[in-house]
Amino acid sequence: MEKNPTSVQKLARKFCYSLVRLYQLTLSPLLGPRCRFHPTCSNYAILAINRHGVRIGGWLTVKRVIKCHPFSSGGYDPVPKSKNKEK
């Protein structure tokens, strides 16, 4: 995660977080539990974007969602740690 995200980066994170929360509160209850991973793909998205920012976190989320299909065994798949040293 960037040490001091700019206001544009903060706004982008809030926007992405809002989209994921909208999905979690509206579509996810209708579709039922489908994710084969822990944390769920939507929770993974929030964690990845918070940890890595919108660009990298978004890319990690896309790769994760592509892996989540009926032929996947799923399981524990955590968000990778940030390469930047966080204090």
PyMOL Python script that loads the backbone (N, CA, C, O; Angstrom):
from pymol import cmd

cmd.read_pdbstr("""\
ATOM      1  N   MET A   1       0.843  -1.166   0.000  1.00  0.00           N
ATOM      2  CA  MET A   1       0.000   0.000   0.000  1.00  0.00           C
ATOM      3  C   MET A   1       0.890   1.232   0.000  1.00  0.00           C
ATOM      4  O   MET A   1       1.946   1.245   0.632  1.00  0.00           O
ATOM      5  N   GLU A   2       0.464   2.257  -0.704  1.00  0.00           N
ATOM      6  CA  GLU A   2       1.240   3.481  -0.745  1.00  0.00           C
ATOM      7  C   GLU A   2       1.309   4.080   0.652  1.00  0.00           C
ATOM      8  O   GLU A   2       0.359   3.977   1.429  1.00  0.00           O
ATOM      9  N   LYS A   3       2.450   4.712   0.970  1.00  0.00           N
ATOM     10  CA  LYS A   3       2.588   5.312   2.295  1.00  0.00           C
ATOM     11  C   LYS A   3       1.574   6.428   2.501  1.00  0.00           C
ATOM     12  O   LYS A   3       0.890   6.464   3.524  1.00  0.00           O
ATOM     13  N   ASN A   4       1.472   7.330   1.549  1.00  0.00           N
ATOM     14  CA  ASN A   4       0.550   8.459   1.650  1.00  0.00           C
ATOM     15  C   ASN A   4      -0.277   8.550   0.377  1.00  0.00           C
ATOM     16  O   ASN A   4       0.074   9.296  -0.537  1.00  0.00           O
ATOM     17  N   PRO A   5      -1.386   7.791   0.306  1.00  0.00           N
ATOM     18  CA  PRO A   5      -2.195   7.838  -0.913  1.00  0.00           C
ATOM     19  C   PRO A   5      -2.763   9.239  -1.139  1.00  0.00           C
ATOM     20  O   PRO A   5      -3.145   9.932  -0.196  1.00  0.00           O
ATOM     21  N   THR A   6      -2.809   9.633  -2.394  1.00  0.00           N
ATOM     22  CA  THR A   6      -3.371  10.935  -2.732  1.00  0.00           C
ATOM     23  C   THR A   6      -4.877  10.899  -2.562  1.00  0.00           C
ATOM     24  O   THR A   6      -5.467   9.835  -2.376  1.00  0.00           O
ATOM     25  N   SER A   7      -5.495  12.066  -2.627  1.00  0.00           N
ATOM     26  CA  SER A   7      -6.953  12.124  -2.488  1.00  0.00           C
ATOM     27  C   SER A   7      -7.641  11.394  -3.643  1.00  0.00           C
ATOM     28  O   SER A   7      -8.717  10.825  -3.457  1.00  0.00           O
ATOM     29  N   VAL A   8      -7.036  11.404  -4.827  1.00  0.00           N
ATOM     30  CA  VAL A   8      -7.608  10.678  -5.967  1.00  0.00           C
ATOM     31  C   VAL A   8      -7.544   9.176  -5.706  1.00  0.00           C
ATOM     32  O   VAL A   8      -8.501   8.456  -5.991  1.00  0.00           O
ATOM     33  N   GLN A   9      -6.432   8.702  -5.170  1.00  0.00           N
ATOM     34  CA  GLN A   9      -6.296   7.282  -4.845  1.00  0.00           C
ATOM     35  C   GLN A   9      -7.290   6.878  -3.762  1.00  0.00           C
ATOM     36  O   GLN A   9      -7.885   5.803  -3.834  1.00  0.00           O
ATOM     37  N   LYS A  10      -7.470   7.729  -2.768  1.00  0.00           N
ATOM     38  CA  LYS A  10      -8.438   7.446  -1.704  1.00  0.00           C
ATOM     39  C   LYS A  10      -9.852   7.384  -2.268  1.00  0.00           C
ATOM     40  O   LYS A  10     -10.635   6.508  -1.900  1.00  0.00           O
ATOM     41  N   LEU A  11     -10.173   8.308  -3.152  1.00  0.00           N
ATOM     42  CA  LEU A  11     -11.497   8.332  -3.771  1.00  0.00           C
ATOM     43  C   LEU A  11     -11.717   7.078  -4.615  1.00  0.00           C
ATOM     44  O   LEU A  11     -12.799   6.492  -4.581  1.00  0.00           O
ATOM     45  N   ALA A  12     -10.706   6.667  -5.367  1.00  0.00           N
ATOM     46  CA  ALA A  12     -10.815   5.457  -6.189  1.00  0.00           C
ATOM     47  C   ALA A  12     -11.024   4.226  -5.311  1.00  0.00           C
ATOM     48  O   ALA A  12     -11.823   3.352  -5.649  1.00  0.00           O
ATOM     49  N   ARG A  13     -10.319   4.154  -4.201  1.00  0.00           N
ATOM     50  CA  ARG A  13     -10.496   3.025  -3.275  1.00  0.00           C
ATOM     51  C   ARG A  13     -11.901   3.003  -2.700  1.00  0.00           C
ATOM     52  O   ARG A  13     -12.531   1.949  -2.627  1.00  0.00           O
ATOM     53  N   LYS A  14     -12.392   4.166  -2.290  1.00  0.00           N
ATOM     54  CA  LYS A  14     -13.747   4.240  -1.730  1.00  0.00           C
ATOM     55  C   LYS A  14     -14.783   3.830  -2.770  1.00  0.00           C
ATOM     56  O   LYS A  14     -15.753   3.143  -2.447  1.00  0.00           O
ATOM     57  N   PHE A  15     -14.581   4.247  -4.008  1.00  0.00           N
ATOM     58  CA  PHE A  15     -15.511   3.891  -5.083  1.00  0.00           C
ATOM     59  C   PHE A  15     -15.524   2.379  -5.294  1.00  0.00           C
ATOM     60  O   PHE A  15     -16.592   1.772  -5.373  1.00  0.00           O
ATOM     61  N   CYS A  16     -14.346   1.772  -5.385  1.00  0.00           N
ATOM     62  CA  CYS A  16     -14.265   0.313  -5.576  1.00  0.00           C
ATOM     63  C   CYS A  16     -14.851  -0.425  -4.384  1.00  0.00           C
ATOM     64  O   CYS A  16     -15.572  -1.408  -4.551  1.00  0.00           O
ATOM     65  N   TYR A  17     -14.544   0.044  -3.189  1.00  0.00           N
ATOM     66  CA  TYR A  17     -15.102  -0.562  -1.982  1.00  0.00           C
ATOM     67  C   TYR A  17     -16.627  -0.493  -2.020  1.00  0.00           C
ATOM     68  O   TYR A  17     -17.302  -1.465  -1.680  1.00  0.00           O
ATOM     69  N   SER A  18     -17.170   0.651  -2.431  1.00  0.00           N
ATOM     70  CA  SER A  18     -18.626   0.819  -2.513  1.00  0.00           C
ATOM     71  C   SER A  18     -19.246  -0.143  -3.518  1.00  0.00           C
ATOM     72  O   SER A  18     -20.318  -0.693  -3.266  1.00  0.00           O
ATOM     73  N   LEU A  19     -18.585  -0.353  -4.651  1.00  0.00           N
ATOM     74  CA  LEU A  19     -19.100  -1.303  -5.643  1.00  0.00           C
ATOM     75  C   LEU A  19     -19.141  -2.723  -5.086  1.00  0.00           C
ATOM     76  O   LEU A  19     -20.119  -3.445  -5.280  1.00  0.00           O
ATOM     77  N   VAL A  20     -18.081  -3.115  -4.398  1.00  0.00           N
ATOM     78  CA  VAL A  20     -18.036  -4.463  -3.825  1.00  0.00           C
ATOM     79  C   VAL A  20     -19.100  -4.604  -2.744  1.00  0.00           C
ATOM     80  O   VAL A  20     -19.792  -5.621  -2.691  1.00  0.00           O
ATOM     81  N   ARG A  21     -19.241  -3.604  -1.885  1.00  0.00           N
ATOM     82  CA  ARG A  21     -20.260  -3.658  -0.830  1.00  0.00           C
ATOM     83  C   ARG A  21     -21.664  -3.697  -1.434  1.00  0.00           C
ATOM     84  O   ARG A  21     -22.538  -4.396  -0.921  1.00  0.00           O
ATOM     85  N   LEU A  22     -21.884  -2.956  -2.510  1.00  0.00           N
ATOM     86  CA  LEU A  22     -23.179  -2.993  -3.187  1.00  0.00           C
ATOM     87  C   LEU A  22     -23.471  -4.415  -3.662  1.00  0.00           C
ATOM     88  O   LEU A  22     -24.583  -4.912  -3.489  1.00  0.00           O
ATOM     89  N   TYR A  23     -22.484  -5.063  -4.255  1.00  0.00           N
ATOM     90  CA  TYR A  23     -22.633  -6.458  -4.673  1.00  0.00           C
ATOM     91  C   TYR A  23     -22.948  -7.342  -3.464  1.00  0.00           C
ATOM     92  O   TYR A  23     -23.864  -8.162  -3.515  1.00  0.00           O
ATOM     93  N   GLN A  24     -22.188  -7.176  -2.376  1.00  0.00           N
ATOM     94  CA  GLN A  24     -22.371  -8.021  -1.199  1.00  0.00           C
ATOM     95  C   GLN A  24     -23.762  -7.868  -0.589  1.00  0.00           C
ATOM     96  O   GLN A  24     -24.330  -8.833  -0.078  1.00  0.00           O
ATOM     97  N   LEU A  25     -24.305  -6.663  -0.643  1.00  0.00           N
ATOM     98  CA  LEU A  25     -25.595  -6.410  -0.007  1.00  0.00           C
ATOM     99  C   LEU A  25     -26.791  -6.673  -0.910  1.00  0.00           C
ATOM    100  O   LEU A  25     -27.901  -6.864  -0.414  1.00  0.00           O
ATOM    101  N   THR A  26     -26.592  -6.687  -2.231  1.00  0.00           N
ATOM    102  CA  THR A  26     -27.729  -6.848  -3.144  1.00  0.00           C
ATOM    103  C   THR A  26     -27.699  -8.170  -3.904  1.00  0.00           C
ATOM    104  O   THR A  26     -28.609  -8.985  -3.748  1.00  0.00           O
ATOM    105  N   LEU A  27     -26.696  -8.396  -4.707  1.00  0.00           N
ATOM    106  CA  LEU A  27     -26.651  -9.598  -5.544  1.00  0.00           C
ATOM    107  C   LEU A  27     -26.234 -10.859  -4.798  1.00  0.00           C
ATOM    108  O   LEU A  27     -26.816 -11.923  -5.010  1.00  0.00           O
ATOM    109  N   SER A  28     -25.252 -10.756  -3.943  1.00  0.00           N
ATOM    110  CA  SER A  28     -24.738 -11.938  -3.257  1.00  0.00           C
ATOM    111  C   SER A  28     -25.815 -12.700  -2.473  1.00  0.00           C
ATOM    112  O   SER A  28     -25.849 -13.929  -2.540  1.00  0.00           O
ATOM    113  N   PRO A  29     -26.698 -12.012  -1.732  1.00  0.00           N
ATOM    114  CA  PRO A  29     -27.746 -12.765  -1.025  1.00  0.00           C
ATOM    115  C   PRO A  29     -28.702 -13.489  -1.978  1.00  0.00           C
ATOM    116  O   PRO A  29     -29.232 -14.546  -1.638  1.00  0.00           O
ATOM    117  N   LEU A  30     -28.921 -12.930  -3.155  1.00  0.00           N
ATOM    118  CA  LEU A  30     -29.810 -13.564  -4.129  1.00  0.00           C
ATOM    119  C   LEU A  30     -29.164 -14.781  -4.781  1.00  0.00           C
ATOM    120  O   LEU A  30     -29.838 -15.772  -5.062  1.00  0.00           O
ATOM    121  N   LEU A  31     -27.864 -14.706  -5.017  1.00  0.00           N
ATOM    122  CA  LEU A  31     -27.145 -15.791  -5.688  1.00  0.00           C
ATOM    123  C   LEU A  31     -26.768 -16.922  -4.736  1.00  0.00           C
ATOM    124  O   LEU A  31     -26.578 -18.061  -5.163  1.00  0.00           O
ATOM    125  N   GLY A  32     -26.662 -16.612  -3.471  1.00  0.00           N
ATOM    126  CA  GLY A  32     -26.266 -17.627  -2.497  1.00  0.00           C
ATOM    127  C   GLY A  32     -24.760 -17.829  -2.494  1.00  0.00           C
ATOM    128  O   GLY A  32     -24.047 -17.263  -3.323  1.00  0.00           O
ATOM    129  N   PRO A  33     -24.277 -18.645  -1.550  1.00  0.00           N
ATOM    130  CA  PRO A  33     -22.823 -18.861  -1.457  1.00  0.00           C
ATOM    131  C   PRO A  33     -22.305 -19.675  -2.639  1.00  0.00           C
ATOM    132  O   PRO A  33     -22.694 -20.828  -2.823  1.00  0.00           O
ATOM    133  N   ARG A  34     -21.443 -19.082  -3.425  1.00  0.00           N
ATOM    134  CA  ARG A  34     -20.897 -19.746  -4.607  1.00  0.00           C
ATOM    135  C   ARG A  34     -19.379 -19.769  -4.632  1.00  0.00           C
ATOM    136  O   ARG A  34     -18.777 -20.577  -5.338  1.00  0.00           O
ATOM    137  N   CYS A  35     -18.767 -18.891  -3.869  1.00  0.00           N
ATOM    138  CA  CYS A  35     -17.309 -18.794  -3.915  1.00  0.00           C
ATOM    139  C   CYS A  35     -16.681 -20.036  -3.301  1.00  0.00           C
ATOM    140  O   CYS A  35     -17.099 -20.496  -2.239  1.00  0.00           O
ATOM    141  N   ARG A  36     -15.677 -20.568  -3.975  1.00  0.00           N
ATOM    142  CA  ARG A  36     -14.995 -21.781  -3.526  1.00  0.00           C
ATOM    143  C   ARG A  36     -13.752 -21.468  -2.697  1.00  0.00           C
ATOM    144  O   ARG A  36     -13.029 -22.373  -2.281  1.00  0.00           O
ATOM    145  N   PHE A  37     -13.515 -20.203  -2.466  1.00  0.00           N
ATOM    146  CA  PHE A  37     -12.300 -19.792  -1.775  1.00  0.00           C
ATOM    147  C   PHE A  37     -12.608 -19.128  -0.444  1.00  0.00           C
ATOM    148  O   PHE A  37     -13.724 -18.681  -0.178  1.00  0.00           O
ATOM    149  N   HIS A  38     -11.571 -19.084   0.377  1.00  0.00           N
ATOM    150  CA  HIS A  38     -11.626 -18.302   1.606  1.00  0.00           C
ATOM    151  C   HIS A  38     -10.395 -17.414   1.622  1.00  0.00           C
ATOM    152  O   HIS A  38      -9.287 -17.927   1.466  1.00  0.00           O
ATOM    153  N   PRO A  39     -10.531 -16.127   1.802  1.00  0.00           N
ATOM    154  CA  PRO A  39     -11.760 -15.357   1.917  1.00  0.00           C
ATOM    155  C   PRO A  39     -12.541 -15.361   0.602  1.00  0.00           C
ATOM    156  O   PRO A  39     -11.993 -15.660  -0.459  1.00  0.00           O
ATOM    157  N   THR A  40     -13.821 -15.028   0.692  1.00  0.00           N
ATOM    158  CA  THR A  40     -14.638 -14.990  -0.520  1.00  0.00           C
ATOM    159  C   THR A  40     -14.043 -13.996  -1.510  1.00  0.00           C
ATOM    160  O   THR A  40     -13.254 -13.133  -1.128  1.00  0.00           O
ATOM    161  N   CYS A  41     -14.414 -14.114  -2.757  1.00  0.00           N
ATOM    162  CA  CYS A  41     -13.856 -13.230  -3.789  1.00  0.00           C
ATOM    163  C   CYS A  41     -14.152 -11.756  -3.493  1.00  0.00           C
ATOM    164  O   CYS A  41     -13.302 -10.898  -3.726  1.00  0.00           O
ATOM    165  N   SER A  42     -15.346 -11.459  -2.983  1.00  0.00           N
ATOM    166  CA  SER A  42     -15.665 -10.059  -2.697  1.00  0.00           C
ATOM    167  C   SER A  42     -14.849  -9.546  -1.508  1.00  0.00           C
ATOM    168  O   SER A  42     -14.386  -8.406  -1.530  1.00  0.00           O
ATOM    169  N   ASN A  43     -14.669 -10.358  -0.486  1.00  0.00           N
ATOM    170  CA  ASN A  43     -13.813  -9.943   0.633  1.00  0.00           C
ATOM    171  C   ASN A  43     -12.356  -9.845   0.196  1.00  0.00           C
ATOM    172  O   ASN A  43     -11.622  -8.968   0.652  1.00  0.00           O
ATOM    173  N   TYR A  44     -11.944 -10.740  -0.680  1.00  0.00           N
ATOM    174  CA  TYR A  44     -10.594 -10.694  -1.247  1.00  0.00           C
ATOM    175  C   TYR A  44     -10.387  -9.359  -1.968  1.00  0.00           C
ATOM    176  O   TYR A  44      -9.337  -8.732  -1.832  1.00  0.00           O
ATOM    177  N   ALA A  45     -11.385  -8.933  -2.729  1.00  0.00           N
ATOM    178  CA  ALA A  45     -11.283  -7.668  -3.467  1.00  0.00           C
ATOM    179  C   ALA A  45     -11.057  -6.503  -2.519  1.00  0.00           C
ATOM    180  O   ALA A  45     -10.195  -5.658  -2.761  1.00  0.00           O
ATOM    181  N   ILE A  46     -11.829  -6.457  -1.439  1.00  0.00           N
ATOM    182  CA  ILE A  46     -11.679  -5.364  -0.474  1.00  0.00           C
ATOM    183  C   ILE A  46     -10.290  -5.395   0.154  1.00  0.00           C
ATOM    184  O   ILE A  46      -9.627  -4.363   0.252  1.00  0.00           O
ATOM    185  N   LEU A  47      -9.856  -6.567   0.574  1.00  0.00           N
ATOM    186  CA  LEU A  47      -8.527  -6.690   1.185  1.00  0.00           C
ATOM    187  C   LEU A  47      -7.416  -6.325   0.199  1.00  0.00           C
ATOM    188  O   LEU A  47      -6.475  -5.616   0.555  1.00  0.00           O
ATOM    189  N   ALA A  48      -7.527  -6.811  -1.035  1.00  0.00           N
ATOM    190  CA  ALA A  48      -6.486  -6.554  -2.040  1.00  0.00           C
ATOM    191  C   ALA A  48      -6.392  -5.070  -2.377  1.00  0.00           C
ATOM    192  O   ALA A  48      -5.293  -4.528  -2.495  1.00  0.00           O
ATOM    193  N   ILE A  49      -7.530  -4.417  -2.532  1.00  0.00           N
ATOM    194  CA  ILE A  49      -7.521  -2.992  -2.868  1.00  0.00           C
ATOM    195  C   ILE A  49      -7.005  -2.173  -1.696  1.00  0.00           C
ATOM    196  O   ILE A  49      -6.265  -1.210  -1.897  1.00  0.00           O
ATOM    197  N   ASN A  50      -7.381  -2.538  -0.475  1.00  0.00           N
ATOM    198  CA  ASN A  50      -6.860  -1.823   0.696  1.00  0.00           C
ATOM    199  C   ASN A  50      -5.359  -2.012   0.845  1.00  0.00           C
ATOM    200  O   ASN A  50      -4.647  -1.077   1.210  1.00  0.00           O
ATOM    201  N   ARG A  51      -4.878  -3.207   0.568  1.00  0.00           N
ATOM    202  CA  ARG A  51      -3.460  -3.511   0.773  1.00  0.00           C
ATOM    203  C   ARG A  51      -2.577  -3.012  -0.365  1.00  0.00           C
ATOM    204  O   ARG A  51      -1.472  -2.527  -0.122  1.00  0.00           O
ATOM    205  N   HIS A  52      -3.057  -3.126  -1.615  1.00  0.00           N
ATOM    206  CA  HIS A  52      -2.202  -2.859  -2.773  1.00  0.00           C
ATOM    207  C   HIS A  52      -2.634  -1.669  -3.618  1.00  0.00           C
ATOM    208  O   HIS A  52      -1.921  -1.292  -4.549  1.00  0.00           O
ATOM    209  N   GLY A  53      -3.773  -1.072  -3.322  1.00  0.00           N
ATOM    210  CA  GLY A  53      -4.271   0.016  -4.149  1.00  0.00           C
ATOM    211  C   GLY A  53      -5.179  -0.511  -5.249  1.00  0.00           C
ATOM    212  O   GLY A  53      -5.301  -1.720  -5.443  1.00  0.00           O
ATOM    213  N   VAL A  54      -5.811   0.402  -5.963  1.00  0.00           N
ATOM    214  CA  VAL A  54      -6.822   0.030  -6.954  1.00  0.00           C
ATOM    215  C   VAL A  54      -6.220  -0.728  -8.134  1.00  0.00           C
ATOM    216  O   VAL A  54      -6.780  -1.737  -8.565  1.00  0.00           O
ATOM    217  N   ARG A  55      -5.108  -0.269  -8.656  1.00  0.00           N
ATOM    218  CA  ARG A  55      -4.541  -0.893  -9.859  1.00  0.00           C
ATOM    219  C   ARG A  55      -4.083  -2.330  -9.590  1.00  0.00           C
ATOM    220  O   ARG A  55      -4.537  -3.256 -10.261  1.00  0.00           O
ATOM    221  N   ILE A  56      -3.208  -2.521  -8.636  1.00  0.00           N
ATOM    222  CA  ILE A  56      -2.689  -3.860  -8.356  1.00  0.00           C
ATOM    223  C   ILE A  56      -3.749  -4.714  -7.668  1.00  0.00           C
ATOM    224  O   ILE A  56      -3.925  -5.882  -8.014  1.00  0.00           O
ATOM    225  N   GLY A  57      -4.454  -4.140  -6.696  1.00  0.00           N
ATOM    226  CA  GLY A  57      -5.511  -4.882  -6.011  1.00  0.00           C
ATOM    227  C   GLY A  57      -6.624  -5.295  -6.955  1.00  0.00           C
ATOM    228  O   GLY A  57      -7.177  -6.388  -6.835  1.00  0.00           O
ATOM    229  N   GLY A  58      -6.951  -4.417  -7.897  1.00  0.00           N
ATOM    230  CA  GLY A  58      -7.960  -4.759  -8.901  1.00  0.00           C
ATOM    231  C   GLY A  58      -7.501  -5.898  -9.794  1.00  0.00           C
ATOM    232  O   GLY A  58      -8.283  -6.789 -10.126  1.00  0.00           O
ATOM    233  N   TRP A  59      -6.228  -5.869 -10.184  1.00  0.00           N
ATOM    234  CA  TRP A  59      -5.681  -6.940 -11.024  1.00  0.00           C
ATOM    235  C   TRP A  59      -5.674  -8.267 -10.265  1.00  0.00           C
ATOM    236  O   TRP A  59      -6.032  -9.303 -10.826  1.00  0.00           O
ATOM    237  N   LEU A  60      -5.271  -8.242  -9.002  1.00  0.00           N
ATOM    238  CA  LEU A  60      -5.293  -9.460  -8.185  1.00  0.00           C
ATOM    239  C   LEU A  60      -6.717 -10.005  -8.068  1.00  0.00           C
ATOM    240  O   LEU A  60      -6.930 -11.217  -8.096  1.00  0.00           O
ATOM    241  N   THR A  61      -7.683  -9.105  -7.939  1.00  0.00           N
ATOM    242  CA  THR A  61      -9.087  -9.516  -7.837  1.00  0.00           C
ATOM    243  C   THR A  61      -9.568 -10.160  -9.129  1.00  0.00           C
ATOM    244  O   THR A  61     -10.251 -11.184  -9.094  1.00  0.00           O
ATOM    245  N   VAL A  62      -9.219  -9.573 -10.264  1.00  0.00           N
ATOM    246  CA  VAL A  62      -9.616 -10.154 -11.557  1.00  0.00           C
ATOM    247  C   VAL A  62      -9.044 -11.564 -11.687  1.00  0.00           C
ATOM    248  O   VAL A  62      -9.753 -12.490 -12.081  1.00  0.00           O
ATOM    249  N   LYS A  63      -7.752 -11.730 -11.353  1.00  0.00           N
ATOM    250  CA  LYS A  63      -7.137 -13.060 -11.432  1.00  0.00           C
ATOM    251  C   LYS A  63      -7.838 -14.045 -10.502  1.00  0.00           C
ATOM    252  O   LYS A  63      -8.017 -15.211 -10.853  1.00  0.00           O
ATOM    253  N   ARG A  64      -8.229 -13.588  -9.335  1.00  0.00           N
ATOM    254  CA  ARG A  64      -8.913 -14.455  -8.367  1.00  0.00           C
ATOM    255  C   ARG A  64     -10.290 -14.875  -8.871  1.00  0.00           C
ATOM    256  O   ARG A  64     -10.647 -16.050  -8.785  1.00  0.00           O
ATOM    257  N   VAL A  65     -11.063 -13.930  -9.393  1.00  0.00           N
ATOM    258  CA  VAL A  65     -12.412 -14.241  -9.882  1.00  0.00           C
ATOM    259  C   VAL A  65     -12.337 -15.228 -11.049  1.00  0.00           C
ATOM    260  O   VAL A  65     -13.191 -16.107 -11.169  1.00  0.00           O
ATOM    261  N   ILE A  66     -11.332 -15.092 -11.901  1.00  0.00           N
ATOM    262  CA  ILE A  66     -11.162 -16.027 -13.024  1.00  0.00           C
ATOM    263  C   ILE A  66     -10.902 -17.444 -12.508  1.00  0.00           C
ATOM    264  O   ILE A  66     -11.340 -18.416 -13.123  1.00  0.00           O
ATOM    265  N   LYS A  67     -10.195 -17.566 -11.387  1.00  0.00           N
ATOM    266  CA  LYS A  67      -9.915 -18.894 -10.813  1.00  0.00           C
ATOM    267  C   LYS A  67     -11.137 -19.520 -10.147  1.00  0.00           C
ATOM    268  O   LYS A  67     -11.160 -20.730  -9.921  1.00  0.00           O
ATOM    269  N   CYS A  68     -12.147 -18.720  -9.830  1.00  0.00           N
ATOM    270  CA  CYS A  68     -13.311 -19.197  -9.071  1.00  0.00           C
ATOM    271  C   CYS A  68     -14.379 -19.710 -10.036  1.00  0.00           C
ATOM    272  O   CYS A  68     -15.223 -18.949 -10.510  1.00  0.00           O
ATOM    273  N   HIS A  69     -14.327 -21.002 -10.317  1.00  0.00           N
ATOM    274  CA  HIS A  69     -15.285 -21.624 -11.239  1.00  0.00           C
ATOM    275  C   HIS A  69     -15.601 -23.031 -10.736  1.00  0.00           C
ATOM    276  O   HIS A  69     -14.912 -23.529  -9.846  1.00  0.00           O
ATOM    277  N   PRO A  70     -16.628 -23.681 -11.285  1.00  0.00           N
ATOM    278  CA  PRO A  70     -17.055 -24.994 -10.770  1.00  0.00           C
ATOM    279  C   PRO A  70     -15.988 -26.084 -10.808  1.00  0.00           C
ATOM    280  O   PRO A  70     -16.082 -27.051 -10.053  1.00  0.00           O
ATOM    281  N   PHE A  71     -14.989 -25.957 -11.657  1.00  0.00           N
ATOM    282  CA  PHE A  71     -13.963 -26.992 -11.758  1.00  0.00           C
ATOM    283  C   PHE A  71     -12.756 -26.719 -10.862  1.00  0.00           C
ATOM    284  O   PHE A  71     -11.810 -27.506 -10.829  1.00  0.00           O
ATOM    285  N   SER A  72     -12.794 -25.608 -10.142  1.00  0.00           N
ATOM    286  CA  SER A  72     -11.707 -25.253  -9.234  1.00  0.00           C
ATOM    287  C   SER A  72     -11.925 -25.929  -7.884  1.00  0.00           C
ATOM    288  O   SER A  72     -13.055 -26.039  -7.409  1.00  0.00           O
ATOM    289  N   SER A  73     -10.840 -26.374  -7.278  1.00  0.00           N
ATOM    290  CA  SER A  73     -10.965 -26.994  -5.954  1.00  0.00           C
ATOM    291  C   SER A  73     -11.130 -25.951  -4.858  1.00  0.00           C
ATOM    292  O   SER A  73     -11.570 -26.280  -3.757  1.00  0.00           O
ATOM    293  N   GLY A  74     -10.782 -24.687  -5.144  1.00  0.00           N
ATOM    294  CA  GLY A  74     -10.943 -23.620  -4.160  1.00  0.00           C
ATOM    295  C   GLY A  74      -9.966 -23.765  -3.014  1.00  0.00           C
ATOM    296  O   GLY A  74      -8.842 -24.230  -3.202  1.00  0.00           O
ATOM    297  N   GLY A  75     -10.395 -23.365  -1.818  1.00  0.00           N
ATOM    298  CA  GLY A  75      -9.552 -23.461  -0.633  1.00  0.00           C
ATOM    299  C   GLY A  75      -9.088 -22.102  -0.148  1.00  0.00           C
ATOM    300  O   GLY A  75      -9.635 -21.068  -0.531  1.00  0.00           O
ATOM    301  N   TYR A  76      -8.075 -22.118   0.697  1.00  0.00           N
ATOM    302  CA  TYR A  76      -7.544 -20.891   1.278  1.00  0.00           C
ATOM    303  C   TYR A  76      -6.621 -20.214   0.274  1.00  0.00           C
ATOM    304  O   TYR A  76      -5.652 -20.811  -0.195  1.00  0.00           O
ATOM    305  N   ASP A  77      -6.930 -18.968  -0.047  1.00  0.00           N
ATOM    306  CA  ASP A  77      -6.154 -18.202  -1.027  1.00  0.00           C
ATOM    307  C   ASP A  77      -6.064 -16.760  -0.537  1.00  0.00           C
ATOM    308  O   ASP A  77      -6.863 -15.919  -0.951  1.00  0.00           O
ATOM    309  N   PRO A  78      -5.105 -16.462   0.336  1.00  0.00           N
ATOM    310  CA  PRO A  78      -5.028 -15.116   0.913  1.00  0.00           C
ATOM    311  C   PRO A  78      -4.485 -14.086  -0.074  1.00  0.00           C
ATOM    312  O   PRO A  78      -3.848 -14.424  -1.071  1.00  0.00           O
ATOM    313  N   VAL A  79      -4.753 -12.841   0.232  1.00  0.00           N
ATOM    314  CA  VAL A  79      -4.189 -11.729  -0.538  1.00  0.00           C
ATOM    315  C   VAL A  79      -2.685 -11.701  -0.259  1.00  0.00           C
ATOM    316  O   VAL A  79      -2.275 -11.772   0.900  1.00  0.00           O
ATOM    317  N   PRO A  80      -1.855 -11.599  -1.306  1.00  0.00           N
ATOM    318  CA  PRO A  80      -0.405 -11.538  -1.070  1.00  0.00           C
ATOM    319  C   PRO A  80      -0.029 -10.311  -0.241  1.00  0.00           C
ATOM    320  O   PRO A  80      -0.678  -9.267  -0.309  1.00  0.00           O
ATOM    321  N   LYS A  81       1.017 -10.466   0.529  1.00  0.00           N
ATOM    322  CA  LYS A  81       1.505  -9.339   1.328  1.00  0.00           C
ATOM    323  C   LYS A  81       2.089  -8.279   0.408  1.00  0.00           C
ATOM    324  O   LYS A  81       2.594  -8.576  -0.675  1.00  0.00           O
ATOM    325  N   SER A  82       2.008  -7.049   0.862  1.00  0.00           N
ATOM    326  CA  SER A  82       2.567  -5.934   0.114  1.00  0.00           C
ATOM    327  C   SER A  82       4.088  -6.014   0.155  1.00  0.00           C
ATOM    328  O   SER A  82       4.667  -6.376   1.179  1.00  0.00           O
ATOM    329  N   LYS A  83       4.730  -5.678  -0.954  1.00  0.00           N
ATOM    330  CA  LYS A  83       6.196  -5.685  -0.998  1.00  0.00           C
ATOM    331  C   LYS A  83       6.768  -4.499  -0.240  1.00  0.00           C
ATOM    332  O   LYS A  83       7.907  -4.547   0.224  1.00  0.00           O
ATOM    333  N   ASN A  84       5.977  -3.423  -0.111  1.00  0.00           N
ATOM    334  CA  ASN A  84       6.418  -2.256   0.650  1.00  0.00           C
ATOM    335  C   ASN A  84       6.366  -2.588   2.131  1.00  0.00           C
ATOM    336  O   ASN A  84       5.427  -3.235   2.597  1.00  0.00           O
ATOM    337  N   LYS A  85       7.356  -2.154   2.855  1.00  0.00           N
ATOM    338  CA  LYS A  85       7.376  -2.370   4.306  1.00  0.00           C
ATOM    339  C   LYS A  85       6.379  -1.408   4.942  1.00  0.00           C
ATOM    340  O   LYS A  85       6.516  -0.190   4.828  1.00  0.00           O
ATOM    341  N   GLU A  86       5.376  -1.969   5.613  1.00  0.00           N
ATOM    342  CA  GLU A  86       4.400  -1.132   6.309  1.00  0.00           C
ATOM    343  C   GLU A  86       4.820  -1.009   7.759  1.00  0.00           C
ATOM    344  O   GLU A  86       5.262  -1.979   8.374  1.00  0.00           O
ATOM    345  N   LYS A  87       4.678   0.193   8.303  1.00  0.00           N
ATOM    346  CA  LYS A  87       5.052   0.418   9.705  1.00  0.00           C
ATOM    347  C   LYS A  87       3.822   0.535  10.548  1.00  0.00           C
ATOM    348  O   LYS A  87       3.919   0.727  11.760  1.00  0.00           O
TER     349      LYS A  87
END
""", "prot")
cmd.dss("prot")
cmd.show_as("cartoon", "prot")
cmd.util.cbc("prot")
cmd.orient("prot")
